[in-house]
Amino acid sequence: MSLLQLKAVGHVFLGRAVLENVSLDVEQGEMVALVGPSGCGKSTLAQIAAGLIAPRHGQIVRNYDRCAFVFQEPRLLPWATVETNVALGLSGLSLSRAEQRTRIAAACHRVSLEESDWRKFPSQLSGGMRQRTALARALVGNPDFLYFDEPFTALDAALRRRMQDLVVSTVSDSGKGGLFITHDIHEALRICHRIAVLDRSGHGILDCVAVPEAPGNRSDKMIFETARRLISDHPLFAVVDEHDERRLA
């Protein structure tokens, strides 16, 4: 069953078409990576899919009850503690205070936040800790669908890998769905079932490539070799790699 369907979606910003005729499905239990050159409209498309932006035209079908969004920036309330920020993910759920505390503690533990940090304010946290708090906020409500917009760029390599593994277990092992935006082909290969390439001008999905084996079962060697093959042999992925500003910096 498709949890998310985008049908010929288009959007205009300041009189300029930034997305045109974009169609994409995400099935239950599937994580789809969305890649493309910087400025092609990936973040805008994700926000349209999640209902945060109204499209100019097209149709979005959401066959899930509850979703969560992890942005590039943590977007935490600066006057609230870690616990209070995470608790925002429980909005709309009828839970006792004891159940809320249990959920919050479990979410914080999942993203490797120490108990000594739970009562700290965002200004007292490192960039990586703030981003992990945002991830805990997304996970605490047990959503059916998760949107990720390059959420792990502030994390070091070891912690980024642990959070990627958490995404794999959260989506693939529980029948949820997800859309994951990234510039990193290796990251997409680690956590996603398919990789969709958005046109550099936002004019549709150029291709959608299925990744062999299940996320979580792929070796580092397989990921490295597949990434090298995609970038060297596939013109669409070569463009993505060429336009990744972090690699060019």
C-alpha positions in Angstrom: 0.0 0.0 0.0 1.2 3.5 -0.9 1.5 5.7 2.2 2.3 8.7 0.1 1.5 9.6 -3.5 2.6 12.8 -5.2 0.7 13.3 -8.5 2.0 15.9 -11.0 2.9 18.3 -8.2 3.9 21.8 -9.1 4.8 25.0 -7.2 5.7 28.6 -8.0 7.8 30.9 -5.9 8.0 34.6 -6.6 6.6 34.0 -10.0 9.1 31.3 -10.9 8.2 27.7 -11.3 10.4 25.7 -8.8 8.6 22.4 -9.2 6.7 21.0 -12.2 5.0 17.7 -12.8 6.6 15.8 -10.0 5.2 12.3 -9.2 6.4 9.9 -6.6 5.0 7.0 -4.5 6.3 5.8 -1.2 5.1 2.3 -0.1 4.5 1.0 3.4 7.7 -0.1 5.0 9.8 1.8 2.5 12.2 4.7 2.8 12.8 6.6 -0.4 15.8 9.0 -0.8 15.3 12.2 -2.8 18.5 13.5 -4.3 19.4 16.2 -6.8 21.6 19.3 -7.3 21.3 22.1 -4.8 18.4 24.4 -5.4 16.4 21.9 -7.4 13.4 22.0 -5.0 14.0 18.9 -2.8 13.1 20.6 0.5 10.1 22.4 -1.0 8.8 19.1 -2.4 9.2 17.4 1.0 7.3 20.3 2.7 4.6 20.1 0.1 4.3 16.3 0.7 4.0 16.8 4.4 1.3 19.5 4.1 3.5 22.4 5.3 3.3 24.2 1.9 0.3 24.2 -0.4 1.2 23.2 -4.0 0.3 25.4 -6.9 -1.2 22.4 -8.6 -1.2 18.6 -8.5 -2.5 16.1 -5.9 -1.0 14.7 -2.7 -2.6 11.5 -1.2 -1.5 10.7 2.3 -2.6 7.3 3.5 -1.1 7.6 7.0 -2.5 9.0 10.2 0.4 10.7 11.8 3.7 12.1 10.4 6.8 13.9 11.7 9.3 16.1 10.0 13.0 16.5 10.9 14.5 19.6 9.3 18.0 20.6 8.4 18.0 23.0 11.5 16.8 21.6 14.8 14.0 24.3 15.2 13.8 23.8 19.0 12.0 26.2 21.3 14.9 28.2 22.9 13.0 28.7 26.2 12.2 25.0 26.6 14.3 22.2 28.0 15.2 19.1 26.0 12.4 17.2 27.7 9.8 19.9 26.9 11.0 20.1 23.3 10.7 16.4 22.8 7.3 16.4 24.5 6.0 18.6 21.6 6.0 15.4 19.5 3.2 14.0 21.7 0.8 16.8 20.9 -2.7 15.5 20.1 -2.1 12.2 21.8 -4.2 11.2 24.9 -1.5 10.0 27.3 -1.2 10.1 31.0 1.7 12.0 32.5 3.4 8.7 33.4 3.0 7.5 29.8 4.4 10.8 28.5 7.4 10.6 30.7 8.1 7.0 29.6 7.8 7.9 25.9 10.1 11.0 26.3 12.7 9.0 28.2 12.7 6.2 25.6 13.0 8.7 22.7 15.9 10.4 24.3 17.7 7.2 25.0 17.2 6.1 21.3 19.0 9.1 20.1 21.8 8.8 22.7 20.9 11.8 24.8 22.2 11.4 28.4 19.8 11.9 31.2 22.0 14.7 32.6 21.2 16.7 29.4 17.4 16.3 29.4 16.8 19.5 31.6 19.2 21.6 29.6 18.1 24.4 27.2 19.1 24.4 23.5 21.7 27.1 24.1 23.5 24.7 26.4 23.7 21.9 23.8 26.1 21.3 21.0 24.8 21.4 17.4 24.7 17.6 17.3 22.8 17.3 20.5 20.2 19.9 19.3 19.7 17.8 16.2 19.3 14.6 18.2 16.7 16.4 20.3 14.8 17.2 17.1 15.0 13.6 16.0 13.7 12.4 19.4 10.8 14.9 19.1 10.0 13.3 15.7 10.2 9.7 17.0 8.4 10.2 20.4 4.9 10.2 18.9 5.5 7.0 17.0 4.4 8.5 13.6 3.4 6.4 10.6 5.5 8.4 8.2 8.7 10.4 8.6 10.2 13.2 6.6 13.9 13.9 6.8 15.5 17.0 5.3 19.3 16.4 5.6 19.0 15.8 9.3 22.5 14.5 10.2 24.8 17.0 8.7 25.7 18.4 12.2 26.7 15.0 13.6 30.1 13.4 13.6 30.7 10.3 11.4 30.2 7.7 14.2 27.0 9.3 15.6 25.7 9.9 12.1 26.0 6.2 11.4 24.1 5.3 14.6 21.3 7.7 13.7 21.1 6.2 10.2 20.8 2.8 11.7 18.0 4.2 13.9 16.2 5.4 10.8 16.5 2.0 9.2 15.1 0.2 12.2 12.3 2.8 12.7 11.0 2.6 9.2 11.9 -0.8 7.7 11.3 -2.9 10.8 8.0 -1.4 11.7 6.1 -1.0 8.5 6.3 2.8 8.5 7.3 4.9 5.5 9.7 7.8 4.9 11.1 10.4 2.5 14.7 11.2 3.1 16.4 14.2 1.4 20.2 14.0 1.2 23.2 15.1 -0.9 25.1 12.1 0.2 24.8 9.1 -2.1 26.4 6.9 0.5 23.9 7.9 3.1 21.0 7.2 0.7 22.5 3.8 -0.1 22.7 2.9 3.6 19.2 3.7 4.6 16.9 3.7 1.6 15.1 1.2 -0.5 15.0 3.4 -3.6 16.7 6.6 -4.7 14.7 9.2 -6.7 16.6 11.8 -8.7 14.9 15.2 -9.0 15.6 17.2 -12.2 18.0 20.1 -11.6 15.1 22.6 -12.4 12.5 20.6 -10.5 10.8 19.4 -13.6 9.9 15.9 -12.5 11.6 12.8 -11.2 14.2 11.8 -13.8 14.7 8.3 -12.5 14.1 6.1 -9.4 16.7 3.4 -8.7 16.0 0.4 -6.5 18.9 -0.5 -4.2 19.9 -4.2 -4.0 19.4 -5.9 -0.6 17.5 -4.5 2.4 18.7 -1.5 4.3 20.7 -2.7 7.3 22.0 -5.7 5.5 24.3 -3.8 3.1 28.0 -4.0 3.7 30.3 -0.9 3.6 32.0 -2.4 0.6 28.7 -2.9 -1.2 27.7 0.7 -0.5 31.0 2.1 -1.6 31.1 0.1 -4.8 27.5 0.9 -5.6 28.0 4.6 -5.0 31.1 4.6 -7.2 29.2 2.8 -10.0 26.2 5.1 -9.8 28.4 8.3 -9.9 30.7 7.0 -12.7 28.2 5.2 -14.9 24.9 6.9 -14.4 24.8 10.5 -15.8 22.0 11.6 -13.4 24.0 10.6 -10.3 27.1 12.2 -11.8 25.2 15.5 -11.9 24.1 15.1 -8.2 27.7 14.4 -7.2 29.1 17.3 -9.2 26.7 19.8 -7.7 27.0 18.8 -4.0 28.3 22.1 -2.5 29.7 20.4 0.6 32.0 18.3 -1.6 33.1 21.4 -3.6 33.7 23.5 -0.5 
